[in-house]
Amino acid sequence: MNIPETKLHQLIDRLTQSHVCFAIYRLPWTDEPILILQNETEEVETFEDLSELNGKTGFVLAPFRYSPEHPGVIIRPDHTAREWEQIEEVLQHLYTDSSLIRSAETAETIHTGTAHGKKNYTEAFNRFIAPLREGTFKKLVLSRNETLDLPENFSPLRAFINACNSYPRMMISLTHTPITGTWIGSTPEIILSGQDNQWHTVSLAGTMPMEGEVMPENWSDKNREEQAFVSEYLRKTIKKFGSKLTEKGPYTARAGQLVHLKTDFHFCLKNTDNLGDILSELHPTPAVCGLPKQAAYEFIPENEGYDRSYYSGIIGWLDSQGHTTLYVNLRCMYIHNAQTTLYAGGGILPSSTADTEWEETRHKMNTMKQIIQ
């Protein structure tokens, strides 16, 4: 993806310091950026449960777990544009409006929690592995964060473009609201996409690094078991709402310099007015949470050692009357002041080891580190 050195960088980067709600995203295997922008005078629309999205249209950013500090947000499409020329035209018009763009200096800064160094991560791993080996859980997902200083000339839009060029297989996003702050993501995992009666979700679990440009295929029993847990959960959930379920996989799928085990699920829906209900059943999948689901969902915030915020939540476009493309918010970073906080996690089974899982999170964080260097 190429973009000329115009005022566009300045316009968009300045928006990330404002009270304007907007998202720019690019779907996999396309070169088309899509802008969703809400009128500045309109209040940010929030929600506390995915079921509230029934019948809604807009760009969604939902947290892993809801709290007063981290509500779900939906950006209304008061202005939309595709291709950089149209996007620049919309933004130029916005900036020439009478009010101009108010600074978001008073906007609340998201608390990112204590960064997980190796020692903290190992302590959290020990809290997770004990109930797994006791049989209380079949699987748990342990994540961590890491905060870095940004380069002096850091541009959110340039990082977005770097991600687009580096990761053609992923959904790339740059999202900002005064409630959520600014997030940049590069995620490979669909949670729900489709339109009319044709719908799609994926089971994505198990991780290995690429071997140069060769995709490894020698999956361990641990990775295969982890993937099977996610697939079985999705299979049961889809059957509650959909029909004519078909599967493809598991197969090896590349995501940047990592590969995952992936299974595609295609199914039919008779009613698209209840997409929020379906999302509420799907999220969080065992790929980001664990099994049993509710017990794992309660265990993680009490034992992980930090607040995931919008990491491993849901991000993307929702339209019950049109095309929906919603993803799990993985491989993402939160931009705050002159720093960025990166997030990554991995599935823990009784056979897991702390060193191996730490390395997996390190490889996943490199996905985002590479686009800011």
C-alpha positions as CSV (number, residue, x, y, z in Angstrom):
1,M,0.0,0.0,0.0
2,N,1.4,3.3,-1.1
3,I,0.4,6.8,0.2
4,P,1.8,10.0,-1.1
5,E,3.5,12.4,1.4
6,T,0.6,14.8,1.7
7,K,-1.2,16.5,4.5
8,L,-3.0,13.2,5.1
9,H,-0.4,12.0,7.6
10,Q,-0.8,15.2,9.6
11,L,-4.6,15.2,9.4
12,I,-5.0,11.6,10.7
13,D,-2.2,11.8,13.3
14,R,-3.8,14.9,14.7
15,L,-7.2,13.2,14.9
16,T,-5.6,10.7,17.3
17,Q,-5.2,13.6,19.7
18,S,-8.8,14.8,19.4
19,H,-12.3,14.1,20.6
20,V,-13.3,12.7,17.2
21,C,-14.2,9.0,16.9
22,F,-12.8,7.3,13.9
23,A,-11.4,4.0,12.5
24,I,-9.3,3.3,9.4
25,Y,-9.1,-0.4,8.5
26,R,-8.0,-2.6,5.7
27,L,-9.3,-6.1,5.2
28,P,-7.0,-9.1,4.3
29,W,-5.7,-9.3,0.7
30,T,-6.9,-5.9,-0.2
31,D,-5.2,-2.5,-0.7
32,E,-8.3,-0.5,0.1
33,P,-8.3,1.6,3.3
34,I,-11.8,2.3,4.7
35,L,-12.6,5.3,6.9
36,I,-15.4,5.3,9.4
37,L,-15.8,8.7,11.1
38,Q,-18.4,10.0,13.5
39,N,-19.4,13.7,13.8
40,E,-17.5,15.4,16.5
41,T,-20.6,16.8,18.1
42,E,-22.1,13.4,18.6
43,E,-21.5,11.6,21.9
44,V,-19.6,8.3,22.0
45,E,-22.0,5.4,22.0
46,T,-21.1,2.8,24.5
47,F,-22.4,-0.6,25.5
48,E,-21.9,-3.0,28.4
49,D,-23.0,-6.3,26.7
50,L,-22.5,-7.6,23.2
51,S,-26.3,-8.3,23.0
52,E,-26.8,-4.5,22.9
53,L,-25.4,-4.6,19.3
54,N,-28.5,-6.3,17.9
55,G,-29.6,-4.3,14.9
56,K,-26.7,-1.8,15.2
57,T,-24.4,-0.5,12.4
58,G,-21.0,0.9,13.0
59,F,-17.4,0.2,13.8
60,V,-17.1,-1.8,17.0
61,L,-14.3,-1.9,19.6
62,A,-15.2,-4.1,22.6
63,P,-13.0,-5.0,25.5
64,F,-12.1,-8.5,26.7
65,R,-14.1,-7.8,29.9
66,Y,-16.4,-4.9,30.5
67,S,-15.8,-2.3,33.2
68,P,-16.6,1.4,33.8
69,E,-13.1,2.2,32.5
70,H,-13.5,-0.1,29.4
71,P,-17.0,-0.1,27.9
72,G,-17.7,-1.3,24.4
73,V,-17.7,1.5,21.8
74,I,-19.5,1.7,18.5
75,I,-18.4,4.4,16.0
76,R,-21.3,5.6,14.0
77,P,-20.6,6.0,10.2
78,D,-21.6,9.6,9.8
79,H,-18.8,9.9,7.2
80,T,-17.3,7.0,5.3
81,A,-14.7,6.9,2.5
82,R,-12.6,4.4,0.6
83,E,-9.2,5.1,-1.0
84,W,-6.8,7.7,0.2
85,E,-8.0,10.5,-2.1
86,Q,-11.6,10.2,-0.8
87,I,-10.3,9.9,2.8
88,E,-8.3,13.1,2.5
89,E,-11.2,14.9,1.0
90,V,-13.5,14.0,3.9
91,L,-10.8,15.0,6.4
92,Q,-10.0,18.3,4.7
93,H,-13.7,19.2,4.9
94,L,-13.8,18.2,8.6
95,Y,-10.9,20.4,9.4
96,T,-12.3,23.4,7.6
97,D,-15.5,23.2,9.6
98,S,-16.1,26.1,12.0
99,S,-15.2,24.3,15.2
100,L,-12.0,22.7,13.9
101,I,-10.8,19.7,15.9
102,R,-10.8,20.0,19.7
103,S,-7.8,18.6,21.5
104,A,-8.3,15.5,23.7
105,E,-5.9,16.6,26.3
106,T,-8.6,16.1,29.0
107,A,-9.5,12.6,27.7
108,E,-8.9,9.9,30.3
109,T,-5.7,7.9,29.9
110,I,-6.3,4.1,29.9
111,H,-4.5,2.4,32.8
112,T,-2.4,-0.3,31.2
113,G,-1.4,-2.0,34.5
114,T,2.0,-3.3,35.5
115,A,4.1,-4.5,32.6
116,H,4.8,-8.2,32.6
117,G,8.5,-8.9,32.8
118,K,9.8,-12.5,32.7
119,K,9.6,-12.8,36.5
120,N,6.0,-11.5,36.7
121,Y,5.0,-13.6,33.8
122,T,6.5,-16.8,35.4
123,E,4.6,-16.0,38.6
124,A,1.4,-15.7,36.7
125,F,2.1,-18.9,34.8
126,N,2.5,-20.7,38.0
127,R,-0.9,-19.5,39.2
128,F,-2.4,-20.7,35.9
129,I,-0.7,-24.1,35.6
130,A,-1.7,-25.3,39.1
131,P,-5.5,-25.5,38.5
132,L,-4.9,-26.9,35.0
133,R,-2.8,-29.8,36.4
134,E,-5.4,-30.3,39.1
135,G,-8.1,-30.7,36.4
136,T,-10.1,-27.6,37.3
137,F,-9.6,-26.2,33.8
138,K,-9.0,-27.8,30.4
139,K,-7.3,-24.7,29.0
140,L,-6.5,-21.2,30.1
141,V,-5.1,-18.3,28.1
142,L,-2.3,-16.3,29.8
143,S,-1.4,-12.9,28.3
144,R,1.0,-10.1,29.2
145,N,1.8,-6.5,28.2
146,E,4.9,-4.5,27.6
147,T,5.3,-0.7,27.4
148,L,7.9,0.9,25.1
149,D,9.0,4.4,24.3
150,L,7.9,5.5,20.8
151,P,10.4,7.1,18.3
152,E,10.2,10.9,18.3
153,N,8.9,11.0,14.8
154,F,6.3,8.2,15.4
155,S,3.2,8.5,13.1
156,P,0.1,6.3,13.9
157,L,-0.8,6.4,10.2
158,R,2.7,5.4,9.1
159,A,2.6,2.5,11.5
160,F,-0.8,1.5,10.1
161,I,0.6,1.6,6.5
162,N,3.7,-0.4,7.6
163,A,1.3,-3.1,9.0
164,C,-0.7,-3.1,5.8
165,N,2.4,-3.7,3.7
166,S,4.0,-6.2,6.1
167,Y,0.9,-8.3,6.9
168,P,-1.4,-8.8,3.8
169,R,-3.2,-11.7,5.4
170,M,-4.4,-9.8,8.4
171,M,-7.1,-7.2,9.2
172,I,-5.2,-3.9,10.0
173,S,-6.9,-1.2,12.0
174,L,-6.2,2.3,13.5
175,T,-9.0,3.2,15.9
176,H,-9.5,6.2,18.1
177,T,-12.2,7.5,20.5
178,P,-11.8,9.7,23.6
179,I,-13.0,6.8,25.7
180,T,-10.7,4.0,24.3
181,G,-7.7,6.1,23.3
182,T,-5.8,5.1,20.2
183,W,-5.3,1.5,19.1
184,I,-3.4,-0.1,16.2
185,G,-3.9,-3.7,15.4
186,S,-3.0,-6.5,13.0
187,T,-5.2,-9.5,13.7
188,P,-5.6,-12.8,11.8
189,E,-8.7,-14.1,13.7
190,I,-12.2,-13.6,12.4
191,I,-14.9,-14.0,15.0
192,L,-17.9,-13.3,12.7
193,S,-18.2,-12.3,9.1
194,G,-20.8,-12.5,6.4
195,Q,-24.0,-11.1,5.1
196,D,-27.6,-12.3,4.4
197,N,-27.6,-16.0,5.3
198,Q,-24.0,-16.8,4.6
199,W,-21.6,-16.6,7.6
200,H,-18.1,-17.5,8.6
201,T,-16.0,-17.9,11.7
202,V,-12.6,-19.5,12.4
203,S,-10.9,-21.6,15.0
204,L,-7.3,-20.3,15.3
205,A,-5.1,-21.8,18.0
206,G,-1.6,-23.3,18.2
207,T,1.4,-21.2,17.3
208,M,4.9,-21.7,15.8
209,P,7.4,-19.3,14.3
210,M,8.1,-19.4,10.6
211,E,11.3,-21.1,9.4
212,G,12.5,-18.4,7.1
213,E,9.9,-18.4,4.4
214,V,8.9,-22.0,5.0
215,M,5.8,-22.8,6.9
216,P,6.4,-25.6,9.5
217,E,4.0,-28.4,9.7
218,N,5.3,-30.5,12.6
219,W,2.5,-29.6,15.1
220,S,2.9,-30.8,18.7
221,D,0.2,-32.7,20.5
222,K,-0.2,-29.6,22.7
223,N,-1.0,-27.3,19.8
224,R,-3.4,-29.8,18.2
225,E,-5.2,-30.3,21.5
226,E,-5.5,-26.6,22.0
227,Q,-6.9,-26.1,18.5
228,A,-9.4,-29.0,19.0
229,F,-10.8,-27.3,22.1
230,V,-11.5,-24.1,20.3
231,S,-13.1,-25.9,17.3
232,E,-15.4,-28.0,19.5
233,Y,-16.6,-24.8,21.3
234,L,-17.3,-23.0,18.0
235,R,-19.1,-26.1,16.6
236,K,-21.5,-26.2,19.5
237,T,-22.1,-22.5,19.6
238,I,-22.8,-22.2,15.9
239,K,-25.4,-25.0,16.1
240,K,-27.4,-22.9,18.6
241,F,-27.9,-20.2,16.0
242,G,-27.0,-21.5,12.5
243,S,-27.6,-24.4,10.2
244,K,-25.8,-26.2,7.3
245,L,-22.5,-26.1,9.1
246,T,-19.4,-27.0,7.0
247,E,-15.8,-27.1,8.1
248,K,-12.4,-26.9,6.4
249,G,-9.3,-27.8,8.5
250,P,-7.4,-27.8,10.6
251,Y,-4.7,-26.6,8.3
252,T,-1.5,-24.4,8.8
253,A,-2.1,-20.7,8.1
254,R,0.5,-18.0,8.1
255,A,0.1,-14.7,10.1
256,G,3.2,-12.5,9.7
257,Q,6.2,-14.5,10.9
258,L,4.0,-17.0,12.8
259,V,1.8,-19.9,11.7
260,H,-1.3,-21.2,13.4
261,L,-3.6,-24.1,13.1
262,K,-6.8,-22.9,11.6
263,T,-10.3,-24.3,10.9
264,D,-12.9,-22.4,8.8
265,F,-16.6,-22.8,9.8
266,H,-19.2,-21.7,7.2
267,F,-22.9,-21.7,8.2
268,C,-26.3,-20.2,7.4
269,L,-28.3,-17.8,9.5
270,K,-32.0,-17.2,9.1
271,N,-32.0,-14.0,11.2
272,T,-29.3,-11.3,11.2
273,D,-31.1,-9.1,13.7
274,N,-29.5,-11.0,16.6
275,L,-25.8,-10.7,15.7
276,G,-25.2,-9.2,19.1
277,D,-26.6,-12.4,20.8
278,I,-24.4,-14.6,18.6
279,L,-21.3,-12.5,19.5
280,S,-22.2,-12.7,23.2
281,E,-22.2,-16.5,22.9
282,L,-19.0,-16.6,20.8
283,H,-16.9,-14.2,22.9
284,P,-14.6,-14.9,24.5
285,T,-13.7,-18.1,22.6
286,P,-11.3,-20.6,24.2
287,A,-8.7,-19.1,21.8
288,V,-8.4,-16.0,24.2
289,C,-10.0,-17.3,27.4
290,G,-10.3,-20.9,28.4
291,L,-12.5,-23.9,29.3
292,P,-14.9,-24.1,31.1
293,K,-15.6,-20.6,29.6
294,Q,-17.3,-18.8,32.5
295,A,-15.0,-20.1,35.2
296,A,-12.0,-19.1,33.0
297,Y,-13.5,-15.7,32.3
298,E,-13.6,-15.0,36.1
299,F,-10.2,-16.6,36.8
300,I,-8.2,-14.6,34.3
301,P,-8.7,-11.0,35.6
302,E,-8.1,-12.2,39.2
303,N,-4.8,-14.0,38.4
304,E,-3.3,-12.6,35.2
305,G,-1.9,-9.6,37.0
306,Y,-3.0,-6.7,34.8
307,D,-6.0,-5.4,32.8
308,R,-6.3,-6.6,29.2
309,S,-8.4,-3.6,28.3
310,Y,-9.4,-3.9,24.6
311,Y,-6.8,-6.6,23.8
312,S,-8.5,-9.9,22.9
313,G,-11.9,-8.1,22.6
314,I,-13.7,-7.6,19.4
315,I,-13.0,-5.1,16.6
316,G,-14.4,-4.4,13.2
317,W,-17.4,-3.5,11.1
318,L,-20.9,-4.5,12.1
319,D,-24.0,-4.2,9.9
320,S,-26.9,-6.6,10.4
321,Q,-28.5,-5.4,7.1
322,G,-25.2,-5.6,5.1
323,H,-21.7,-7.1,5.3
324,T,-20.2,-7.7,8.7
325,T,-16.4,-8.2,9.3
326,L,-15.6,-8.6,13.0
327,Y,-12.3,-9.8,14.4
328,V,-10.7,-10.7,17.7
329,N,-8.4,-7.8,18.6
330,L,-5.0,-9.6,18.7
331,R,-1.5,-8.4,17.8
332,C,-2.4,-4.9,19.0
333,M,-1.0,-1.9,20.7
334,Y,-2.3,1.0,22.7
335,I,-0.8,4.5,22.0
336,H,-0.5,6.8,25.0
337,N,1.6,9.9,25.4
338,A,5.0,9.1,23.9
339,Q,4.7,5.4,24.6
340,T,2.9,2.2,23.3
341,T,1.7,-0.8,25.2
342,L,1.9,-4.1,23.4
343,Y,-0.2,-7.2,24.2
344,A,0.2,-10.9,23.5
345,G,-1.0,-14.2,25.0
346,G,-1.0,-17.9,24.5
347,G,-3.0,-21.0,25.4
348,I,-1.9,-22.9,28.5
349,L,-2.5,-26.6,28.9
350,P,-1.3,-29.0,31.6
351,S,1.7,-29.9,29.4
352,S,2.8,-26.2,28.9
353,T,6.1,-24.8,30.2
354,A,6.7,-21.2,31.2
355,D,9.8,-20.7,29.0
356,T,8.0,-22.0,25.9
357,E,4.9,-19.8,26.5
358,W,7.0,-16.7,27.1
359,E,8.8,-17.2,23.8
360,E,5.4,-17.5,22.1
361,T,4.3,-14.1,23.5
362,R,7.7,-12.6,22.5
363,H,7.2,-13.7,18.9
364,K,3.7,-12.4,18.8
365,M,4.8,-9.0,20.2
366,N,7.4,-8.7,17.5
367,T,4.5,-8.4,15.0
368,M,3.7,-5.0,16.3
369,K,7.3,-4.0,17.3
370,Q,8.4,-4.3,13.7
371,I,5.9,-1.7,12.4
372,I,7.0,1.1,14.8
373,Q,10.7,0.7,14.2
